[in-house]
Amino acid sequence: MNHNEKEKCIASLSTRVRPSTKKLLEAIPLLTGTPQQQFVDEAILAAIQHLPEDIQNRLHLLTDLVPKNTSN
């Protein structure tokens, strides 16, 4: 997969966080080399794994119902 194809696979997300959280998110790539979007993606998936199984199942059902947005 080339760089342009990878770009198409990444959706845009805008959210508000505390200034201290933003500073941490900005520091992560400097210390780990992990891009911010990868860190956020992995953190969300890890958080979902800690949800009760019934909520995880409902979440997956809901995501199947949400139309796929091809534009960012």
Long-range contacts (C-beta under 8 A, 24 or more apart in sequence): 10-37, 10-72, 11-69, 11-72, 12-72, 13-40
